[in-house]
């Protein structure tokens, strides 16, 4: 009887970039010391892929759908609907969910889309205060992780043009406020939050401690209830997803995969990389599939921190890719290791682009003579033979049974 192949998909969010002067004209992937990833590229296959279907914005929502083997054109309704699933918040047909950031706006400019990486406890106090002022039948805010929260609004407006706050870092917000039918209602909620937060004890303490206050909420990424074909039916796989963010947790829920919580997973460069690797190894012992998502490189890109982005990529390689691969080898069973990123988050732009990104996979166990020092490029400038494929199509073929 043949042994079923184990599949590990390891995702460094936003690792792709552009040449950076601070890094000697190299991208963070080129500058980083990533021996495990480059060995996988050398001993297996590496190529460029498009992660976002044409016509869709290059968000982590549609890109991670692609990395899980789903074409967002077929199922996607909006980012916040996925995050609602991640928080186990059911959406009725009339409900509209909105991603709700806590942000810092200063002198009319988006100073910080994350309100100084506000803590969960502080954020939840602010969301509770906002609910006390704004909640009514059919409208409620729900606390999430750090600066990432949700508004669920029955019969909320669905014709608004909303801008992700991380795409306007340092820019004036006046031209990016909600626009379209019922814009005044959305703007009124944002203005109300500014008044509620102005003298809140959480913000007073943050300012006193030299930290950025959460000056208001920012609404974006709305969506309505959505569903995905479950993994067991689509690919015959049982497994889990490891991530710090509700977005990817939501994709796990919608895909019928286990959400595996790692206590030290923060979504920032201080995340517990090793804890994620241990959880992934444990998942593979008891199931066929694991998807490990590391947010840190993306956050560094949004903050324009080139050196920190390099460090996050190196941590991902050393503390996630290397130990998970070693465990797969040690088990001696057939496996497929996939290392990838969902999009580029150039530090110069502090936002996402739709340019192609590197994607590598290697099958094992390796031959006994496989060299330890094998190395091949894993970056944005891998030669492409023709137009890079959509990753949802490629990964669907890689998830098929051996």
Buried (B, 14 or more C-beta within 10 A) or exposed (E): EEEBBBBBBBBBBBBBBBBBEBBEEBBBBBBBEBBBBBBBBBBBBBBBBBBBBEEBBBBBBBBBBBBBBBBBBEBBBBBBBBBBBBBEBEBEEEBBBBBBBBBBBEEEBBBBBBBBBBBBEBBBBBBEBBBEEBEEEEBBBBBBBBBBBBBBBBEBBBEBEBBBBBBBBEBEBEEBBBBEEBBEBBBEBBBBBEEBBEEBEBBEEBEEEEBBBBBBBBBBBBBBBBEBBEBBEBBEBBBBBBBBBBBBBBBBBBBBBBBBEBEEBBBBBEBBBBBBBBBBBBBBEEBBBBBBBBBBBBBBBBBBBBBBBBBBBBBBBBBBBBBBBEBBBEBEBBBBBBBBBBBBBBBBBBBBBBBBBBBBBBBBBBEEEBEEEBBBBBBBEBEEEEEBBBBBEBBBEBBEEE
